Amino acid sequence: MIRMSTREAVLAVATLAVGLGALTWWGASSRLARWTEVGRTAEGLQTRLQMAERLVGRRAEIEGRLDALLRQLPRHAPDKDVTAELLKLIETTASEHGLMLTRREPEREKAAGELYEVAINCNWEGTLDALTRFLHAIQSKGAVLDVRALTITAGRSGSGALSGNFSVACAYTRVRAPGASTASAASPAAAAPAGGKPK
């Protein structure tokens, strides 16, 4: 039989108490972290549910606004390649306001339900006044054209010349063929440099 002094017994009991306390604290903190995470998840789900309920309640209003927006957009035949027409529209708008396009490059057509979109990336040269008037003209066309990205680089000091590039998103709809579902199907026409021949 092992005999322990009072001091050794006290130390053993204290060590055991500290060990049990540490285990209890670790278990409690682990449980608390799980409960906190569950609480956050529940709050997130509740917020999503409330947003979904609000959207469902406003469905008629949102669908009405979407229909009104779609009616403002140009409407094309299901198989018509509209890229050349959009390139000409942007080129004409730029020319009317004194902005020169040195490159025009369309991306592939994208479809989202009844809405179709072609993004056209352009390099440009001109003055700040010409750029400002061009951007105002684009904005005036409503939802049809939207400048998504724009960079500006200053020319030689004192020349007033600027250059850069921008991306214009061109939106439109298509007449749905009888019995056909809405789908993306266009390949872009070859881009032509401003004032040049198609590639």
DRENDO-1510 file (C-alpha; in Angstrom, 1 decimal, always signed):
<recs>
REC; n; res; u; v; w
REC; 1; MET; +0.0; +0.0; +0.0 .
REC; 2; ILE; +1.3; +3.4; -1.0 .
REC; 3; ARG; +1.4; +6.0; +1.7 .
REC; 4; MET; +1.2; +9.7; +0.9 .
REC; 5; SER; +2.0; +12.6; +3.1 .
REC; 6; THR; -0.6; +15.2; +3.6 .
REC; 7; ARG; +1.4; +17.6; +1.3 .
REC; 8; GLU; +1.5; +15.0; -1.4 .
REC; 9; ALA; -2.2; +14.2; -1.0 .
REC; 10; VAL; -3.1; +17.9; -1.3 .
REC; 11; LEU; -0.9; +18.2; -4.4 .
REC; 12; ALA; -2.5; +15.2; -6.0 .
REC; 13; VAL; -6.0; +16.5; -5.3 .
REC; 14; ALA; -5.1; +19.9; -6.6 .
REC; 15; THR; -3.6; +18.4; -9.8 .
REC; 16; LEU; -6.7; +16.3; -10.3 .
REC; 17; ALA; -8.9; +19.4; -9.7 .
REC; 18; VAL; -6.9; +21.4; -12.3 .
REC; 19; GLY; -7.1; +18.6; -14.8 .
REC; 20; LEU; -10.9; +18.2; -14.3 .
REC; 21; GLY; -11.3; +22.0; -14.5 .
REC; 22; ALA; -9.3; +22.1; -17.8 .
REC; 23; LEU; -11.4; +19.3; -19.3 .
REC; 24; THR; -14.6; +20.9; -18.2 .
REC; 25; TRP; -13.5; +24.3; -19.6 .
REC; 26; TRP; -12.4; +22.7; -22.9 .
REC; 27; GLY; -15.7; +20.8; -23.3 .
REC; 28; ALA; -17.8; +23.9; -22.4 .
REC; 29; SER; -15.9; +26.2; -24.7 .
REC; 30; SER; -16.2; +23.6; -27.6 .
REC; 31; ARG; -19.9; +23.3; -26.9 .
REC; 32; LEU; -20.3; +27.1; -26.7 .
REC; 33; ALA; -18.5; +27.6; -30.0 .
REC; 34; ARG; -20.9; +25.0; -31.6 .
REC; 35; TRP; -23.9; +26.7; -30.1 .
REC; 36; THR; -22.7; +30.1; -31.3 .
REC; 37; GLU; -22.2; +28.7; -34.8 .
REC; 38; VAL; -25.7; +27.2; -34.8 .
REC; 39; GLY; -27.1; +30.5; -33.6 .
REC; 40; ARG; -25.4; +32.4; -36.4 .
REC; 41; THR; -26.6; +29.8; -39.0 .
REC; 42; ALA; -30.2; +30.1; -37.7 .
REC; 43; GLU; -30.0; +33.9; -37.8 .
REC; 44; GLY; -28.7; +33.7; -41.4 .
REC; 45; LEU; -31.5; +31.4; -42.4 .
REC; 46; GLN; -34.0; +33.6; -40.8 .
REC; 47; THR; -32.7; +36.6; -42.7 .
REC; 48; ARG; -32.9; +34.7; -46.0 .
REC; 49; LEU; -36.4; +33.6; -45.2 .
REC; 50; GLN; -37.5; +37.2; -44.5 .
REC; 51; MET; -35.9; +38.4; -47.8 .
REC; 52; ALA; -37.5; +35.6; -49.8 .
REC; 53; GLU; -40.9; +36.4; -48.2 .
REC; 54; ARG; -40.5; +40.1; -49.1 .
REC; 55; LEU; -39.5; +39.2; -52.7 .
REC; 56; VAL; -42.5; +36.9; -53.0 .
REC; 57; GLY; -44.8; +39.6; -51.7 .
REC; 58; ARG; -43.4; +42.0; -54.4 .
REC; 59; ARG; -43.4; +39.5; -57.2 .
REC; 60; ALA; -46.2; +41.2; -59.2 .
REC; 61; GLU; -44.4; +44.6; -58.9 .
REC; 62; ILE; -41.0; +43.2; -59.9 .
REC; 63; GLU; -42.5; +41.3; -62.9 .
REC; 64; GLY; -44.3; +44.4; -64.0 .
REC; 65; ARG; -41.1; +46.5; -63.9 .
REC; 66; LEU; -39.2; +43.8; -65.8 .
REC; 67; ASP; -41.9; +43.6; -68.5 .
REC; 68; ALA; -41.8; +47.4; -68.8 .
REC; 69; LEU; -38.0; +47.3; -69.2 .
REC; 70; LEU; -38.1; +44.5; -71.8 .
REC; 71; ARG; -40.7; +46.5; -73.8 .
REC; 72; GLN; -38.1; +49.4; -74.0 .
REC; 73; LEU; -35.4; +47.2; -75.6 .
REC; 74; PRO; -35.0; +46.5; -79.3 .
REC; 75; ARG; -36.6; +43.2; -80.5 .
REC; 76; HIS; -34.9; +41.0; -83.1 .
REC; 77; ALA; -35.7; +37.8; -84.9 .
REC; 78; PRO; -34.5; +34.6; -83.2 .
REC; 79; ASP; -31.8; +33.9; -85.8 .
REC; 80; LYS; -30.6; +37.4; -86.6 .
REC; 81; ASP; -26.9; +38.3; -85.8 .
REC; 82; VAL; -27.2; +41.7; -84.3 .
REC; 83; THR; -23.5; +42.3; -83.6 .
REC; 84; ALA; -22.7; +44.3; -86.8 .
REC; 85; GLU; -25.7; +46.5; -86.1 .
REC; 86; LEU; -24.5; +47.1; -82.5 .
REC; 87; LEU; -21.0; +47.9; -83.7 .
REC; 88; LYS; -22.4; +50.5; -86.1 .
REC; 89; LEU; -24.5; +52.0; -83.4 .
REC; 90; ILE; -21.6; +52.5; -81.1 .
REC; 91; GLU; -19.3; +53.7; -83.9 .
REC; 92; THR; -21.9; +56.3; -85.0 .
REC; 93; THR; -22.6; +57.5; -81.5 .
REC; 94; ALA; -18.8; +58.0; -80.9 .
REC; 95; SER; -18.3; +59.7; -84.3 .
REC; 96; GLU; -21.2; +62.1; -83.7 .
REC; 97; HIS; -19.5; +63.3; -80.5 .
REC; 98; GLY; -16.0; +63.6; -81.7 .
REC; 99; LEU; -14.6; +60.4; -80.2 .
REC; 100; MET; -12.5; +58.1; -82.4 .
REC; 101; LEU; -12.7; +54.3; -81.9 .
REC; 102; THR; -9.4; +52.6; -82.8 .
REC; 103; ARG; -10.6; +49.1; -82.0 .
REC; 104; ARG; -14.0; +47.4; -81.6 .
REC; 105; GLU; -14.2; +43.8; -80.4 .
REC; 106; PRO; -17.5; +42.1; -79.6 .
REC; 107; GLU; -17.8; +39.2; -77.1 .
REC; 108; ARG; -20.2; +36.2; -77.5 .
REC; 109; GLU; -23.9; +36.8; -77.0 .
REC; 110; LYS; -25.2; +35.9; -73.6 .
REC; 111; ALA; -28.8; +35.1; -72.7 .
REC; 112; ALA; -30.7; +35.3; -69.4 .
REC; 113; GLY; -34.3; +34.4; -69.9 .
REC; 114; GLU; -35.8; +36.8; -72.4 .
REC; 115; LEU; -32.9; +39.3; -72.1 .
REC; 116; TYR; -29.9; +39.1; -74.5 .
REC; 117; GLU; -26.6; +40.9; -74.2 .
REC; 118; VAL; -23.5; +41.5; -76.2 .
REC; 119; ALA; -20.5; +43.3; -74.7 .
REC; 120; ILE; -18.3; +45.3; -77.0 .
REC; 121; ASN; -14.8; +46.3; -76.0 .
REC; 122; CYS; -13.4; +49.4; -77.6 .
REC; 123; ASN; -10.2; +51.4; -77.6 .
REC; 124; TRP; -10.7; +55.1; -78.0 .
REC; 125; GLU; -8.9; +58.4; -78.5 .
REC; 126; GLY; -10.3; +62.0; -78.0 .
REC; 127; THR; -10.7; +64.9; -75.7 .
REC; 128; LEU; -12.3; +64.9; -72.3 .
REC; 129; ASP; -15.2; +67.0; -73.8 .
REC; 130; ALA; -15.8; +64.4; -76.5 .
REC; 131; LEU; -15.7; +61.5; -74.0 .
REC; 132; THR; -18.1; +63.3; -71.7 .
REC; 133; ARG; -20.6; +63.9; -74.6 .
REC; 134; PHE; -20.3; +60.3; -75.7 .
REC; 135; LEU; -20.9; +58.9; -72.3 .
REC; 136; HIS; -24.0; +61.2; -71.9 .
REC; 137; ALA; -25.3; +60.0; -75.2 .
REC; 138; ILE; -24.9; +56.4; -74.1 .
REC; 139; GLN; -26.6; +57.1; -70.8 .
REC; 140; SER; -29.5; +58.8; -72.7 .
REC; 141; LYS; -30.3; +55.5; -74.5 .
REC; 142; GLY; -31.6; +54.0; -71.2 .
REC; 143; ALA; -31.2; +50.3; -70.7 .
REC; 144; VAL; -30.1; +49.6; -74.3 .
REC; 145; LEU; -26.5; +50.6; -73.8 .
REC; 146; ASP; -24.5; +50.5; -70.6 .
REC; 147; VAL; -20.8; +51.4; -70.1 .
REC; 148; ARG; -19.5; +48.7; -67.7 .
REC; 149; ALA; -15.8; +49.6; -67.5 .
REC; 150; LEU; -13.8; +52.7; -68.6 .
REC; 151; THR; -10.1; +53.5; -68.4 .
REC; 152; ILE; -8.5; +56.9; -69.3 .
REC; 153; THR; -4.9; +57.6; -70.1 .
REC; 154; ALA; -3.5; +61.1; -70.5 .
REC; 155; GLY; -1.6; +62.0; -73.7 .
REC; 156; ARG; +1.4; +64.3; -73.9 .
REC; 157; SER; +1.5; +67.1; -71.4 .
REC; 158; GLY; -0.6; +70.1; -72.5 .
REC; 159; SER; -2.0; +68.3; -75.6 .
REC; 160; GLY; -5.4; +67.7; -74.1 .
REC; 161; ALA; -5.5; +64.3; -75.9 .
REC; 162; LEU; -6.8; +61.3; -74.0 .
REC; 163; SER; -7.0; +57.6; -74.8 .
REC; 164; GLY; -8.2; +54.4; -73.1 .
REC; 165; ASN; -10.7; +51.7; -73.4 .
REC; 166; PHE; -14.3; +50.9; -72.4 .
REC; 167; SER; -16.8; +48.0; -72.5 .
REC; 168; VAL; -20.3; +48.7; -73.6 .
REC; 169; ALA; -23.1; +46.1; -72.8 .
REC; 170; CYS; -25.8; +46.1; -75.5 .
REC; 171; ALA; -29.1; +44.7; -74.3 .
REC; 172; TYR; -32.0; +43.5; -76.5 .
REC; 173; THR; -34.7; +40.8; -76.7 .
REC; 174; ARG; -35.6; +38.3; -79.4 .
REC; 175; VAL; -38.9; +37.2; -80.9 .
REC; 176; ARG; -39.4; +33.7; -79.6 .
REC; 177; ALA; -39.9; +31.2; -82.4 .
REC; 178; PRO; -43.2; +29.1; -82.0 .
REC; 179; GLY; -42.5; +26.1; -79.7 .
REC; 180; ALA; -38.9; +27.1; -79.1 .
REC; 181; SER; -37.4; +27.8; -75.6 .
REC; 182; THR; -35.3; +30.8; -74.9 .
REC; 183; ALA; -31.6; +30.0; -75.3 .
REC; 184; SER; -28.3; +31.6; -76.2 .
REC; 185; ALA; -27.3; +30.8; -79.7 .
REC; 186; ALA; -25.3; +33.6; -81.4 .
REC; 187; SER; -21.7; +33.8; -82.4 .
REC; 188; PRO; -20.3; +37.3; -82.8 .
REC; 189; ALA; -19.6; +38.8; -86.2 .
REC; 190; ALA; -16.0; +39.6; -87.0 .
REC; 191; ALA; -15.0; +42.9; -85.5 .
REC; 192; ALA; -13.9; +45.7; -87.8 .
REC; 193; PRO; -11.4; +48.3; -86.7 .
REC; 194; ALA; -12.8; +51.8; -86.9 .
REC; 195; GLY; -12.8; +52.9; -90.5 .
REC; 196; GLY; -11.3; +49.6; -91.7 .
REC; 197; LYS; -12.4; +46.3; -93.2 .
REC; 198; PRO; -13.7; +43.3; -91.3 .
REC; 199; LYS; -11.1; +40.8; -90.2 .
</recs>
